[in-house]
Amino acid sequence: MRQLECHQEEIHLCGKIQFGGFLFVFNNSGCVAISENITDLLNRTIDQVLGLQIEDILSLLSQETEWNLAEIERQINGQVFIRFVERIQIDKIEYYLSIYSYDEKKYIEIEPCNETHLKETRLFYYAKYLEEQHDRAWQSLTVLIRQIIGFDRVMVYQFLEDHSGQVIAESISEDMTSLIGYRYPGFDIPEQARALYTKFLARNIADIDASTVNVKGIDPKELDLTRCSLRALSPIHLQYLRNAGMRASASFSIIMNGKLWGLVACQNRQPLHVDLAQRHLGAFLTQYAVNYYLSEHQKINLFNQEVMGAMEIDLKSELLIKTDMYAVLEKFAPQIMKIAEADGLIILHDRGRKSFGDVPTEELHAQIDQSLINHEENLYATSNFVYDIPAHIIDPIIFPGVIRINVQPGSKVYMYLFRREHVYEEIWAGKPEKIFKYDPENNVKFPSPRTSFDAWIEHTKGNAPKWKRSELSFMGRIVQIIQQAIAQRSVEIANLNKELVRSNNALDTFSYTLTHDLKNPLSSIQLAAQMILLKNDISKELLHKLGENILDATRLITEMMDKVYQLSQSNYVAFKNELIDPRTKILSILESCKQQYGVVDLDFRLGPTIPILGERTLLYQLFLNLMGNAIKYRSTIQKPFVEISSENVGNSVFYYIKDNGIGMDLREGVNIFDIFKRLPNSQGYEGSGIGLSIVKRIIDRLNAEITVKSELHVGTTFCIEFKKE
């Protein structure tokens, strides 16, 4: 006994059209197929029509219309599928005549027009309505299409990953039951039907109980009706609608990225024709709604990408700067967990196990490790991991959603993300079971449509919400960042000797400064030594003073030598610029400086921070020095105040750091950015005079500009100009 499946039915080769329409098919030799009801339209026999040329048929249909065959050919033979459409009158009845080319044949379809004419001016208002309701695009679409075609129910039906579908929006008559949220099994719309929905975007059957019309001429197997609006529907589909209590249906395909995403499914309890103009408008508005839906999702995706991207940059920076990789991973674990929408996270390495949020017990976690013992891929993900629950664990909390990241292959360093079990209650439109009937005459089983569409509730356990593609992609990038950082660290170690040589060479940059500025302390030492050697009757007081001078000079030389190395580091390292919002770093520096300098009553004001082009470490060092000075050199007679703001001006971003501290006397010839330069009023504050020199070298390295305005006992404002490119 054979068993037929729905997808085996060649519904595009049925050789029949719906009642009320007329069909002509042509090849290069002339008319090769016509619907047998053509005699009612032309008062000619089928044999008299077969073989005629397309221009002959058009003249017979409407002598009043001037048929421009060259223009018709140009339209229908383009790269994009286009119909030529003309409104004609035959025996005082209005029809839509459409001509198109498909499968190396030309088709003429004729179907009646509805009495209600669509006004072209309404198109603007329909589009405006969708635009105003773009955040509810699908619901708004069902309202508009129901207004246009007058059906009892119009719903948006979204296909899910398992090929089943779910109603996500609808507009219905007041006496109908809502189907929002109802699920439909995938076999309700078989594979070959979905293929046709992808190629032909609008379809209607006016009356499921009306008789069909045979197409005469060539064999039905040679007549592909994929693009035919009048094609008769499968008897199985008609019975399906009949079982659902419907007499008419229409559909508009929702295509996204070339794939069938869903359908606008329309149902009516009484026969009702949706004419060509209505179908074209419905298909247009459906695509309009698709564009708004994609636009909204693109905005969400861009925002999520920005959030993920910022975290990835911070993680990469920390991994390259810090030597303790595990500490960095633990620091970023809460952010990773939040972005991936996980309930818990575990970092497992040779130093132990660190968990965040809600995670499985160690006993259950061990089952995951055991089941994945042979999985060597960097990233493993599932939403339905099955645990073997020991008898002693009563009412366990299980986590079927698991992502395992192999952080460092070969070293058993893993990161796990978990999602708790979610018990799903799904409402199906009838029990989702495929029914077959037996045909004893042909000894074959054939599919039979479901007879019940009453709500059938199914509870699903043992699953977690599925990981989104964006979440898995994000975790994949985390793996790459970690492994790249490890690899880069290895390269850095291999190049350490070269870098040390470059560091030593960089000190030559400061040779002039050292030879010039070291003369003063060396002269002090020399003078003191000469006086000690030459004076025999030197007093104890003078000897003590000379000793203090020697100690002060040697201490100054030591500090200068130590700081020169620090300065050299900011001068030679090759850095990569990126667009950075310094807000987080500024707030971190603020807290650090307040503690360092014991400031508890600081009035700190932070305006908008515009992202700037620079290197993360250098920018941190830049703000650290400027903010540190602003807080350190605070006024002793009024409450300390620091303000940071930014603004866009042309092709630059300006940052201002303003304080009400001790200020500076910027007399002509004074360069506050000279190395070891300290102004007279800075005495009593710790420092070596190298901070602003470091600032200047960083500014030069970033291709920026810095200016300063200051007044003694009033305050100082530094202005930094960063180029946008």
N, C-alpha and C positions, 0 to 999 in steps of 0.2 A: 504493500500500500504506500503510495506516494503522499508526501505532505507539502503543500504549496505555502509559500510565505508571501506576505504583502509586497515585499520589495521585488518579487519576481514578476509582478504584474506590469506589463509594458503600457502604462496609462497614456503615454504620448503617441502611441500607435493604435489608438482605439478605432479610428475610421468613422467616428460619429461626432456630430455637433449638437448643441442644445436647440431645443424648439424655439422658433421665433427669429432665428438668425439664418443667414445665407452665406455660402462659401464657394469661391472659385479658386482653382489652383492652376498655375501656368508653368510650363517649362519653355525652352527655346522654340519648340514646335507649335505651341499654342496651349489652349485649355486642356488639361489632362485629368482634372477631377472637379466635380461639383456636388453640392448637397442636393439630394433628390427632390427637395421642395422648391427647386429653382423654377419649376413649371408654374408655380403659383405667382412668381414674381415677373416672369418674362413672357408667359403664354407661349412657350416653346418647349419642345421635348428635350430630354437629356441629350439625345444623339445630335439634335440640331445645334446644341451649345458646345458640346465637346469639339475641340479642334479650332474654335474661333480664337482670334488674337485678342490681346488685352484691350486694344483700342476699340475693337468691335463690341466687346462686352460693355465698356464704359458708355459707348454711344447708345446702346440698347437700354441701359439703366437710366440715363438722363441726357436727353438731347439738348436741354436748355443750358447745361453746364459746358463751359469751354475747357476741355481737358488738355493741359500743357504736358504732353508726355515726356518731353525733355526735362522739365523741372521735376516731374514725379520721379524719373529715373535718377536724377541727381540727388534727391533727398533720400530715397530708400537704399541707394547703393553706397552710402558713405561708410566710414569706418565704425561709426556709432549706430546702433540699432534705432532707426527712426521710422515712424509710420507717416505716410501721407494721409491726412484726414480731410474729408469734405462732407458737408451736410447737404443731403439731396432729398428730393421729394418724389415718391413713386405712388401713383394713384392717390394723391392727396395725403399720403402718410409720410411723416418725417423719419429719415434714416440717417445714421452715420455710416459713411463708406470709408473704409481704411484700406490702404495698400501697403504692403511691406515685402521685403525680400528675406528668405531664409532657406537654408539647405539647398541652394542653387535653384530655387523656385520662387515664383512670385505668388502672393496670396491677396485676394480681395475678400474682405469680410464686410457684411452688411448687417446692421442690427438696428432695432427701433430706438428712437430718441424718446426720453421721458417728456411728459408735457411741461414739467417745470424746467425752465431754462436757467442755467447758472449764469449769473452776472459776473463779468470779468472784474468789475470794481470791487466785488466781495473778496477777491484774492488778497488785496491789500489788508483788509481787516482781519482775515484769517491769519496772515503772516504776523500782523501786529499783535494779535492775541497770543500766539505762540511765543513771540519775543518777550511779552510782558510776563508770561508764565513759564519762562525758560527753566526755572528750577523745578517745575512740575510738568515737564515736556510731555511725558507719556499720558498723564491724566488729561491734559489740555487737548492732546491729539484725539483721544477717544470722544471728547465732547464735540469737537469740530466735525469729525467724520460722521458721527451720529446725526448731527444737524444736516449734513450734506446728503446722506443716503436714507435717513429716516428709519434705520433698523432698531429692533428692540434692544439688542445688546451689541456693544462695541468694546472689545477688550484688547489689551496688549499682552501678548503671550511670549515670554522670554524662554529661549532654549537654554538649558543648563548643561554642565559638562558631561553628564551621563545620558544626554540626548532627551531626557524628559523635559517637561516645560512647566512654567508656573505663571499664573495670571498676576501681573504687577500693577495693572491699572484698568479701569473700566468705566463705561457710562451705560446705564440701563434704564429700562422703563420702570416706573414706580412699583409695579406689581411683580417684579422679578426678584429673585434671591441673588445677592451678591456672590460672586465667585473669586473675589480678591484673595490671593494667597493659595488658591486651589492648585494642586499639582495634577499633571496629565502624563501618563507613561509615554516613553519614546516611541513605542510601536503604534501609537495613535496616528502618527505622521511618519510613514515609512521613508526609507532612504531615497527612493526615486522621486517621491513627492517633494522632498526637501530640495532635490536637485532642480526640479521644475520651478519651485518658488524662488530659487536663486536667479534663474534666467528670466522668468516672467513675473513682474512685480505686482500685478493687480489682476484679480480673478473674481468672477461672480457666477453664481447659479441662481437663476430667478425662481425656479420651482423644481424641487427635487422629484416631484411626482409627474412632471410633464414628460411626454414621450420624447425620445431622441430622434435625430434625423441622420440617416446613413449618407456617407459620401460615396458617390459613384465615380467610376473611372479606374484609376490605377489601384493596385492592391493596397489595402490599409498598411501593410508592413513597409511600403515604400513612401508612405505619407506621414512625415513627422509633424505633429501638431503642437510641438513644444511652445511655439510663440502664438498659437491660435487662441484668441479671447473666447471663441465660441466652443472650444473643445468640450465634449461631454465628459462628465466626471466618472470616476470608477464606481461601479455598483456598490462596492464595499463602503466607499466614502458616503454615498447617498444613503445607505442603510444606517450608517453611523449617525448622520444628521437626523434621520427619521427617528432613531432610537432616542436622540436627545430632545425630540419634540420640536424640531425646526423644519421649516419648509423652504427657506432661502438662506444663502450664505454669501459672504464676500470676504476677500482677504487682501491685505497689502503687505508685501514683504519688507522687513526691516533688515537692511544690508549694512554691515559695518566692516570696513577693511576687506571688502570683497567676499565676506562670508555671511551666511544667514544667521543673524543674531536673534530674530524673533519674528512674530507676525502680528499685524493688527487683524484680529479675527472678528468677523461681524456675523451675527445670527438674527434671523427674524422668524417669528412663528407663523407668518403668512407669506405666500409668494410675493416677491417684490424684486423688480428689475433695477439694477444699477447700471445706467448707461455709460457709454464711453467717456463722455465729458466728466461725469462724476468720478469714474475710476481714475482718470488722469489727474484730477484735482486731489483725490485721496492719496495717490502715489506721490504727488509733489509735496503735499503737506507732511507725509510720513518721512520723506527724506529731509525736509526742513527741520522736523523734530529731531531726527538723527544728528543733524549738524549741531543743534543746541545741546543735545545730550553729550556729544563728544567734546564740545567746547567746555562744558562744566567739568567733565572728567579730566580734561587736559589741565584745567586750572588746579584741580585737586592734586593731580599727579606732579605738576610743577612745584607746588608747595611742598609735597612730600619729598620730592627730589632735593629741594633746597635744604630741608631739615636733615635728610640723610647725608647730603653732601657736606654740610657744615660739621656734622659729627665725625664723618670719615676723615676730614682734614685735620680736626683736632686730635683724633686717634693716631693718625699717621705722624703728626708732629710730636706727640708725647712718646710714641714708640721709638722715634729716632733720637730724641733727647734723653729719655730715661733709660737706664740700663736694666731695670727690673721690669721685664715684660709682664709678669704676673700681676704686679701692683697696678700697672697701667690697665690691664684687662679688667681687674676688679673695680678700678675707678670708673670705667666706662660701662660696666655691666648694667646699671640701672637704665642708662640711655638706650643701650642696645635692646634691652628687654621691652622698653616702652615703644620704640619704633617698630619692633617686630610684633607688637601686641601679644607678648607672651605673659603667662602667669608667673613663671619662675625661670631661673637660670642657674646653672652650675658650672663652675670652672674647675676642672680636674687636672692636676699635674703631680709631679713627683714630690712636691712639698705639702700636698694635702688636697682638701676638697672645700671649696668656698661656694656657698649657695646664697641666692637672692630670691625674695618672693616665695611663692608656694611651689614646692618641688616634691617629687616622690621620695619615699623613705629610701635609705641606703639599700635595703633588701630588694625593693622593687627596681631601683636604679641599676642594681647589679644584673637584673634580667635583661635590661637594654644592652649593657655592655656585652653580655654573653651572646645575645642574638646577633649583634653586629661584629662579632669577633673576626669574621672574614670579609667585612666591608672595609675596603681601603680608600674609598672615595673621600674627597675633602668635605663634602656636604651630603648628609643623608637626611631625608625629611619624610614624615608620615603623619597622617591625622587619625589613624586607627590602630595604634600599637596595642597588641593584646598581651595583657599581663596574666601570669599564672598566680592567682591570689592564694597565699597560704591559708590554711584553715584557721590559724590563730588570729588572723587579721579580720576583725569584724567591721563591716561597713567602711571599706577602704576608700580613700580619695585617689582616684586614678587619673593619669595624665596620658591619654591616647595620642595627643599631639606632641611630637618629638622632632626636634632638629638637632643633629649632632654635627659639630664642626671639628674636623681634624686640624687643629691649629698648627701643629708642628709635626708633620709626618715623620715617623721613626722614633719620636721621643715621648709618645703617649700623652700629649697635651691636648685636651679636648674641652670644648665648650658645648653645653647642652641648653636648649630652650624647650620649655614645656607649656602645654595648654591643657587645662582641665577638661574632663568629660562634659559634654553638653547633651542633654537628653532632648531630642528633637520631637516635636509633635507636628506631623505633616498631615494636611487635609487633602485627600485625593478626590477628584471628581469621579467617583465610582471606584471600586476595587481594581487596582492595576494588574489585571490578569489577562493573558491572551487566550482567547476562546477559539477552538477549532470545531468545525462540523464535518460530518462524514457524508461523502457522496458515493452511495453503493454502486451506482451505475458505472462510474468511472474509477471506482476503487481508489479515491483520493480524499485526503483531508484538506479543507480549505479554511482560511481565517474568517471568523465571523465577528462583526463589531460588537462591542460591549452593549448591553441592554440597560444597564443602570449607571446613572451619573450622580446618584445621591452621595452626600459627603461620607467618606470612609477615612477614618483616622488611624494613622500608624505612628507608633512611638519607636524611635530609633535610639539605641543606647550604644555605648562603647566607642563613640566618635567624638572628636574635638572639632571646632571650626577649622576649615581647611586653611592652610597657609597660602597666602596670596602670592602671585608671581613676583610682585614688587618686593615682598618681604623676603622671599627666597633669593631674589637677585641682590638685595641689600646684604644678606648674610654671606652670599658668595663674594661680594666685594670686600667684606670684612676679612674673609679668609685671605684674599689677595693682598690686602693692605698689611696684614700681620706677616705673611710670608715674605713680602717684598721688603718690609722693615728688617726682618731677620737677615735676608740676603744682603741688604745694603749695609747692615752692621758688619757683616763678614768682610765686605769690600772695604769698609772704612778701616777695619783692623789691618787688612793687608796693605793699605796705603798709609798707615800711621807714620812710618818713617819719613815718607815724602812730605807729609803735612808738617811734621816737626821741623824739617829742613826749611820749609816755606815760612814757618812761624819765626824761626831764627833770622831768616833773611828779612822779614818784615821789620825787625828791630832797627835795621839800618835806616829806615824811614825817619827815625827819631834821633839820629846821631847828632844833627845840628842842635836840636833842643837840649840834649844831654850835655854836650860840650859847652853850650852857652849858659844854661841855667845852673849847672853844677859848679861853675866858677865861684859863685858867692859862698856856698857852704865850705868849699875847699879852701877858699881864701881865709875864712874865719878860723879853720883848723890850723892853717899855716901861721897866721898871725899870733894865735894863742901859743903855739909851740915855740915860736921865736922869742916871745916875751918871757916864757918860762926859762928858756936856755940862756938868754942874755942878761936877765935881771937877777943879781945875786941877793938883793934885799927885798924880794917880792913879798908882799903881805899875804896873810892867810885869806883876807877878804878878796883880794885880787886873784889869788890862785884859785879860790873857789869859783869866782866868776868866770875865769878862763876855762875851768873844767866844765862848767855848765854850757859854755859856748861850744866847746868841742862835742859834748854829748848831743846838744841840740842839732848841730850840723850833721853829725853821723846819723842821727835818727831821721833827719830830713832826707839824706841821701838814700837811706834804706827804703823809706816809703816811696820815694820817687822810682827807684828800681823795681819795686813790687808792682806799682801801678802801670809802669811802662808795658809790662807783659800783658796786663789786662787790656790796655788800649790796643795793643797789637792784635789781639784776638778779634776785635771788631773791625779790623782794617783789611784783613786779607781773605777771609773765608769766602768761598763761592756760594752765593745764595740764590734761590729760585723765588721770584716774585709771584704773588697771587693776590686776589681781591679778598680783603679781610675786614671784618667789622670788629674794631678794637674794644667794643663796649665791655665784654666779659673780662678782658685783660685789665682794663682800666679799673674796674670794680675790685678785681683781685689785688692789684697794686695798691689801691686805696687802703684796704684793710691791713695789708702788710706794713705799709708806711706808718699808719696810725699806731700800730703796736710798736714798731721799731723806735719811733720818736716820742712815744708816750702821749699822743694827742687824743683827748677824749671829747673835746668840745668843738671839733672841726665842723664848720658850715660848708658842706660839699654839695655842689650843684653840677649835674650832668645833663646836658642838652642832648638833642638827637646826635647819634654817631653815624656818620656816613661812611660806608665801606671805602677803603683806600688800598692802593696797589703797593705792596711791599712784602718783605720777608718776615714771617711770624716772630722769629727770635729777635731780629733787629728792632722791630716795632715795639716789642715788649721792653727791650733795653732802653729805647728812646723815651717812652712814656715813664719808665721807672726812674730815670735820671731827672727828668723835668718835674714830675710829680713829687719825687723825693725832695728836690730842692725847695719846691713850693711849700711843702709841709714842714721841712726841717728849718728853713729860715723864716719861721713865722714871727709875727709881731708879738712883743711881750706886753703891749699896752692895750690891745683890743682882741676880740674874739677872732681866731684864725678863719680865713675864708679862701676857698679854692673853687674855681669854676672852669669846666671844660665844655667847649661847644664846637660846632663845625658848620660849614656852609659850602654850597656849590657855587663857584664863580667861573663861568666859561669852561675851559678845559682843565680846571684844577679843583681840588678839594682843600679848603683851608681849615686847620684845627687851631683853636686858641686855648691856651692854658694861662689862666689869670689868677693872681693871688694878692692878698693885702699884707704881704710880709715886709721885711726890712728894706726891700728895694735896693737899687744900685745907682751909683753915680756914673753915668755913661759919658764921661768927658771925652773930648776928641782924642783919638789915639789909643783909647783903651779897648782892647779886644778880650772880651770875657771868655772867648772860646779857645784862648791859648792854653796849652797844657800847663798844669800846675798854677794857673792864674787864680789868685784869691784876692778879693777886694778888701779894703781896710775894714769895712763894717761887718765882715764875716768872722772876725775874731770872736772866740767864745763858742763857736759852733764847730762840731767835728767835721773834718773834710780835708782833702789833699789838693783840691783844685784841678782834678782830672775829669770830674763828671761832665761838665759842659764841653770839654774837649772830645770826650767820647760821643756826646750828642752831635757835635759838628761832623765828626768822621762818619757817623751813621747817616746823617742827613746827606752828605756827599755820596755815600754808597747807594742811597735810595733815589738819587737824582732829584732830591727835594730842595727846598729853600727854607731858611729860618731867619726870622727877624725878631728883635726884642725892643719893647718899650718899657722903661722903668723910671721910677722916681723914688729918691730916698725917703724912707719912713711912710711911703704911700703904697707901694706894691709894684709888681712886675707882670707883664703880659708877653708870653712867647707866642709867635704866629708861625705855623709851619704850613708850607704850601706843597701838597702832593700832586704830582701830575697824574691825570687819568689814564694815560697810555704812554 
